[in-house]
Amino acid sequence: MKKLILLILCFSLYFTGKATVSGDVKSTLTADITTPGTLYVLASIYLTSVTNLTITGTIDARDFVTMRDAMPQLTVLDMSGATIAPYTGTEGTSGTGTITYPANTLPDNSFYFKSTNSCKSSITSLVLPSTLTTIGAFAISCDYLTAITIPSKVTSIGKAAFLGSSSLTSITIPSSVTFVGDQAFIYCYGLASLTISSSVTSFSIYSFYFCNALKTIYCLDTTPPTLANGSFLGVTSVTDVFVPTSSAVITYKGNASWYGYFPGTIIKTSITTGVNESISNTVNVYTTQQGIVIDGTQAGEKVTLYNLQGVQLQSVRSQGARLMLESINRGIYIVKTSSKTVKVIL
């Protein structure tokens, strides 16, 4: 009888809100949302128990309130197939006043509790929508989040966007990003590696304040980004600042702000930075601990992986979303798409 009731609930959930359930129904939920703002109703019987949530379809700021406030066990969240719709109203993430939340924007305070000044501690894995263009203020404040990929369409990272995300060890700011807000990565105590693409021309105040585990910085532009007051205040453990060319070494050392934070021989060049910047804003190729990631390809586009000897190792067709080439040994590889060829080191 209990199984019958649970089956009826599952079918009801699917047909009324088009949300599907997979795996252990107490902990794993896949929701395909056709009406933004309805996650709370669709997932009502799973709110207190769900740990793994995959969302597709269209969501808005009200659904982020559900994920933040009503899902205390939420650990793994995949929104790669979701689109964020605009919302104006009183039920969003930033308070009870009438507030407008733009489309394709991770809402302000998505995973940050303003009332207690605390992080969403349950989340350890977070995949953002591939259509995302803006990360809002205080949006990703998850102190047990271990890794994140900033999607290739993101142009702006808001104030204190990653406040207190102290378990992150590596951040790559992709070539699409042109603005990084005040205190964007403040108190990311575990951050050890930072890659800055050439599109980022300046940093705001206290951008990496007390990221005191930071050891390696890869700067992909020959011109030093402008640093504001306290951009790297409290950062004392950096051992390597890699820049693209020998002339760039001279330029960075000649910049009072950069040389003030990173004096001596730690500003240097090398054959590869370990993460390669995309030439185009549409396709971004980079490495993570899991493998090689390709963002921004078109559906049906061929992606091929070669070793340095030109031997083809993998060939896949894009589905129009993020590709991950996994199970690859450490080494130097060539990734070829229809628009570019990129060398990466894993």
C-alpha positions as CSV (number, residue, x, y, z in Angstrom):
1,M,0.0,0.0,0.0
2,K,2.8,2.4,0.9
3,K,4.5,1.7,-2.4
4,L,1.3,2.4,-4.3
5,I,0.9,5.7,-2.5
6,L,4.5,6.7,-3.3
7,L,4.0,5.7,-6.9
8,I,0.9,7.8,-7.1
9,L,2.7,10.8,-5.6
10,C,5.5,10.4,-8.1
11,F,3.1,10.3,-11.1
12,S,1.3,13.3,-9.7
13,L,4.5,15.2,-9.3
14,Y,5.4,14.5,-12.9
15,F,2.1,15.4,-14.6
16,T,1.3,18.5,-12.5
17,G,4.7,20.2,-12.6
18,K,6.7,18.0,-15.0
19,A,9.2,17.0,-12.3
20,T,10.8,13.6,-12.6
21,V,12.3,11.4,-9.8
22,S,15.3,9.1,-10.2
23,G,17.3,7.0,-7.9
24,D,16.5,6.9,-4.2
25,V,13.3,9.0,-4.1
26,K,14.1,10.2,-0.6
27,S,17.4,11.8,-1.6
28,T,17.6,12.2,-5.4
29,L,15.4,14.4,-7.4
30,T,15.4,15.5,-11.0
31,A,13.0,18.4,-11.7
32,D,12.1,19.7,-15.1
33,I,10.3,23.0,-14.3
34,T,7.9,24.5,-16.8
35,T,6.6,27.3,-14.6
36,P,9.2,29.4,-12.7
37,G,8.7,29.6,-9.0
38,T,7.0,26.2,-8.5
39,L,9.9,24.1,-7.2
40,Y,8.6,24.4,-3.6
41,V,5.2,22.9,-4.6
42,L,6.6,20.3,-7.0
43,A,9.2,19.0,-4.6
44,S,7.2,19.4,-1.4
45,I,7.5,15.8,-0.3
46,Y,11.3,15.8,-0.8
47,L,12.3,19.2,0.7
48,T,13.7,17.9,4.0
49,S,15.4,14.8,2.6
50,V,16.8,15.6,-0.9
51,T,20.6,15.6,-1.1
52,N,21.1,15.4,-4.9
53,L,19.0,17.8,-7.1
54,T,19.2,18.2,-10.8
55,I,17.1,21.1,-12.3
56,T,16.2,21.6,-16.0
57,G,13.6,23.9,-17.5
58,T,13.1,27.5,-16.2
59,I,13.5,28.8,-12.7
60,D,13.6,32.2,-11.0
61,A,14.6,33.8,-7.7
62,R,11.7,32.1,-5.8
63,D,13.1,28.7,-6.6
64,F,16.5,29.7,-5.2
65,V,14.7,30.6,-1.9
66,T,13.4,27.0,-1.9
67,M,16.9,25.5,-2.5
68,R,18.5,27.8,0.1
69,D,15.9,27.8,2.9
70,A,13.8,24.7,2.5
71,M,16.4,22.0,1.5
72,P,18.7,21.7,4.5
73,Q,20.3,18.4,3.2
74,L,21.0,19.7,-0.3
75,T,24.6,18.6,-1.1
76,V,24.8,18.2,-4.9
77,L,23.1,20.7,-7.2
78,D,23.3,20.6,-11.0
79,M,21.6,23.5,-12.8
80,S,23.5,23.1,-16.1
81,G,20.3,22.5,-18.1
82,A,18.3,25.2,-16.4
83,T,17.5,28.8,-17.5
84,I,17.0,31.6,-15.1
85,A,13.9,33.8,-15.9
86,P,13.4,37.4,-14.6
87,Y,11.3,37.9,-11.6
88,T,9.9,41.0,-9.9
89,G,8.2,40.5,-6.5
90,T,8.5,40.1,-2.8
91,E,9.3,36.4,-2.7
92,G,12.9,36.4,-4.0
93,T,16.3,35.8,-2.3
94,S,17.0,39.4,-1.2
95,G,14.1,40.3,1.1
96,T,10.4,40.9,1.3
97,G,10.4,44.2,-0.6
98,T,9.5,44.3,-4.3
99,I,12.7,43.6,-6.0
100,T,13.6,42.9,-9.7
101,Y,15.8,39.9,-10.4
102,P,17.2,40.0,-14.0
103,A,17.2,37.0,-16.4
104,N,20.3,34.8,-16.7
105,T,21.5,36.1,-13.4
106,L,22.3,34.1,-10.3
107,P,20.3,36.1,-7.9
108,D,21.9,38.1,-5.1
109,N,22.0,36.0,-1.9
110,S,21.2,32.8,-3.7
111,F,23.1,30.7,-1.1
112,Y,23.8,33.3,1.6
113,F,21.7,33.9,4.7
114,K,21.6,37.6,5.3
115,S,19.7,37.3,8.6
116,T,22.5,35.3,10.2
117,N,25.4,36.4,7.9
118,S,26.2,32.7,7.2
119,C,26.9,30.4,4.2
120,K,24.8,27.5,2.8
121,S,27.0,24.9,4.3
122,S,25.4,21.7,3.0
123,I,26.4,22.3,-0.7
124,T,29.6,20.6,-1.8
125,S,29.0,20.4,-5.5
126,L,27.4,23.1,-7.7
127,V,27.1,23.3,-11.5
128,L,25.7,26.6,-12.7
129,P,23.4,27.1,-15.7
130,S,25.4,27.2,-19.0
131,T,23.3,30.3,-20.1
132,L,24.3,32.3,-17.0
133,T,25.7,35.8,-17.8
134,T,25.9,37.4,-14.3
135,I,26.8,36.1,-10.8
136,G,25.0,38.3,-8.3
137,A,26.2,39.7,-5.0
138,F,26.7,37.2,-2.2
139,A,25.4,34.6,-4.6
140,I,27.7,31.6,-4.1
141,S,28.5,31.6,-0.4
142,C,29.0,27.9,0.2
143,D,31.8,27.1,2.7
144,Y,32.0,23.4,1.9
145,L,31.9,23.9,-1.9
146,T,35.1,22.2,-3.2
147,A,35.2,23.2,-6.9
148,I,33.2,25.3,-9.4
149,T,33.4,26.2,-13.0
150,I,32.3,29.7,-14.0
151,P,30.3,29.3,-17.3
152,S,31.8,30.8,-20.4
153,K,29.0,33.3,-20.9
154,V,29.4,35.0,-17.5
155,T,30.6,38.7,-18.0
156,S,30.1,40.0,-14.4
157,I,30.9,38.6,-10.9
158,G,29.1,40.6,-8.2
159,K,30.2,42.0,-4.8
160,A,31.2,39.3,-2.4
161,A,29.9,36.7,-4.8
162,F,32.1,33.9,-3.3
163,L,32.2,35.2,0.2
164,G,33.5,32.6,2.6
165,S,33.7,29.7,0.1
166,S,36.6,28.5,2.1
167,S,36.9,25.0,0.6
168,L,37.5,26.1,-3.0
169,T,41.0,25.4,-4.0
170,S,41.1,26.7,-7.6
171,I,39.3,29.5,-9.5
172,T,39.6,30.3,-13.2
173,I,38.1,33.6,-14.3
174,P,37.1,32.9,-17.9
175,S,37.8,35.1,-20.9
176,S,34.1,36.3,-21.0
177,V,34.4,38.1,-17.6
178,T,35.0,41.8,-17.8
179,F,33.9,42.9,-14.3
180,V,34.8,41.5,-10.8
181,G,33.1,43.2,-7.9
182,D,34.3,44.4,-4.5
183,Q,35.3,41.5,-2.2
184,A,34.3,39.0,-4.9
185,F,36.5,36.2,-3.4
186,I,36.9,37.5,0.1
187,Y,37.7,34.9,2.8
188,C,38.2,32.0,0.3
189,Y,40.8,30.6,2.7
190,G,41.5,27.4,0.8
191,L,42.1,29.0,-2.6
192,A,45.5,27.9,-3.8
193,S,45.4,28.5,-7.5
194,L,44.0,31.5,-9.5
195,T,43.8,32.0,-13.2
196,I,43.0,35.5,-14.6
197,S,42.1,35.8,-18.3
198,S,43.1,38.8,-20.3
199,S,39.5,40.1,-20.4
200,V,39.8,41.1,-16.7
201,T,41.5,44.5,-16.8
202,S,40.9,45.5,-13.1
203,F,40.0,44.2,-9.7
204,S,37.9,46.0,-7.1
205,I,38.7,46.6,-3.4
206,Y,39.5,43.5,-1.3
207,S,38.9,41.1,-4.2
208,F,41.0,38.3,-2.7
209,Y,41.1,39.6,0.9
210,F,42.8,37.1,3.1
211,C,42.9,34.3,0.6
212,N,45.9,33.3,2.6
213,A,46.5,29.8,1.0
214,L,47.0,31.3,-2.4
215,K,50.3,30.0,-3.9
216,T,50.0,30.3,-7.7
217,I,48.6,33.0,-10.0
218,Y,48.3,32.6,-13.7
219,C,47.9,36.0,-15.5
220,L,47.1,35.5,-19.2
221,D,47.4,39.1,-20.2
222,T,50.7,40.9,-20.9
223,T,49.3,44.0,-19.3
224,P,48.8,43.8,-15.5
225,P,45.2,44.2,-14.4
226,T,44.7,47.3,-12.3
227,L,44.5,46.5,-8.6
228,A,42.4,48.5,-6.2
229,N,43.0,49.1,-2.5
230,G,43.6,45.9,-0.7
231,S,42.9,43.6,-3.7
232,F,45.4,41.0,-2.3
233,L,45.5,42.2,1.3
234,G,46.4,39.4,3.6
235,V,47.8,37.2,0.8
236,T,51.3,36.3,1.8
237,S,51.9,32.8,0.6
238,V,52.1,33.3,-3.2
239,T,55.3,31.6,-4.6
240,D,54.6,32.0,-8.4
241,V,53.0,34.6,-10.6
242,F,53.2,33.3,-14.1
243,V,52.8,35.8,-17.0
244,P,52.8,35.1,-20.8
245,T,56.1,36.5,-21.9
246,S,59.5,37.7,-20.8
247,S,58.6,41.3,-21.6
248,A,55.4,40.9,-19.5
249,V,57.6,40.0,-16.6
250,I,59.3,43.4,-16.9
251,T,55.9,45.1,-17.2
252,Y,54.4,43.4,-14.1
253,K,57.5,44.1,-12.0
254,G,57.4,47.7,-13.2
255,N,53.8,48.0,-11.9
256,A,53.9,49.4,-8.4
257,S,50.7,47.6,-7.2
258,W,51.8,44.1,-8.5
259,Y,55.4,44.5,-7.4
260,G,54.2,45.7,-4.0
261,Y,52.2,42.5,-3.5
262,F,54.5,40.1,-5.3
263,P,58.1,41.2,-5.3
264,G,61.3,39.5,-6.4
265,T,61.6,36.4,-8.5
266,I,58.1,35.1,-8.1
267,I,56.9,37.0,-11.2
268,K,58.1,34.8,-14.0
269,T,57.1,33.3,-17.3
270,S,56.9,29.6,-18.4
271,I,56.1,27.6,-21.5
272,T,52.6,27.0,-20.3
273,T,50.4,28.3,-17.5
274,G,48.6,25.0,-17.1
275,V,45.3,26.6,-18.1
276,N,44.9,28.0,-21.6
277,E,42.8,31.0,-22.4
278,S,40.3,30.8,-25.2
279,I,40.9,33.1,-28.2
280,S,37.1,33.3,-28.7
281,N,34.5,34.3,-26.2
282,T,32.3,31.5,-27.4
283,V,34.5,28.4,-26.7
284,N,36.5,28.1,-23.5
285,V,38.9,25.2,-22.9
286,Y,40.4,24.6,-19.5
287,T,41.4,21.8,-17.1
288,T,40.1,20.7,-13.8
289,Q,41.1,17.8,-11.5
290,Q,38.5,15.7,-13.2
291,G,39.7,16.2,-16.8
292,I,39.5,18.7,-19.7
293,V,36.4,20.9,-19.9
294,I,35.1,22.5,-23.2
295,D,32.4,25.2,-22.8
296,G,30.5,27.0,-25.6
297,T,30.5,24.5,-28.5
298,Q,27.4,24.2,-30.7
299,A,25.2,21.1,-30.9
300,G,26.7,18.7,-33.3
301,E,30.1,20.3,-33.3
302,K,33.0,17.8,-33.3
303,V,35.6,18.0,-30.5
304,T,38.8,16.0,-30.9
305,L,41.6,15.3,-28.4
306,Y,45.1,14.5,-29.6
307,N,48.4,13.9,-27.8
308,L,51.5,15.9,-28.7
309,Q,52.5,13.3,-31.3
310,G,49.2,14.1,-33.2
311,V,47.6,10.7,-32.3
312,Q,43.8,11.0,-32.0
313,L,42.7,9.9,-28.5
314,Q,39.0,10.9,-28.4
315,S,36.4,12.3,-30.7
316,V,33.0,13.4,-29.6
317,R,30.0,15.4,-30.8
318,S,28.8,18.3,-28.7
319,Q,25.2,18.3,-27.4
320,G,25.4,22.1,-27.1
321,A,26.4,22.0,-23.4
322,R,29.5,21.7,-21.4
323,L,31.7,18.8,-22.4
324,M,34.0,16.9,-20.0
325,L,36.8,14.7,-21.3
326,E,37.5,12.4,-18.4
327,S,39.8,9.4,-17.6
328,I,42.8,11.1,-19.1
329,N,46.4,10.7,-17.8
330,R,48.4,13.7,-16.8
331,G,50.2,15.3,-19.7
332,I,50.0,17.9,-22.5
333,Y,47.2,17.6,-25.0
334,I,45.7,19.3,-28.0
335,V,42.0,20.0,-28.1
336,K,40.5,20.8,-31.5
337,T,37.0,22.3,-32.1
338,S,35.6,23.7,-35.3
339,S,36.7,27.2,-34.4
340,K,40.0,26.7,-32.6
341,T,42.9,24.5,-31.5
342,V,44.1,24.8,-27.9
343,K,47.0,23.2,-26.1
344,V,46.3,22.3,-22.5
345,I,48.3,20.7,-19.7
346,L,46.6,18.3,-17.3
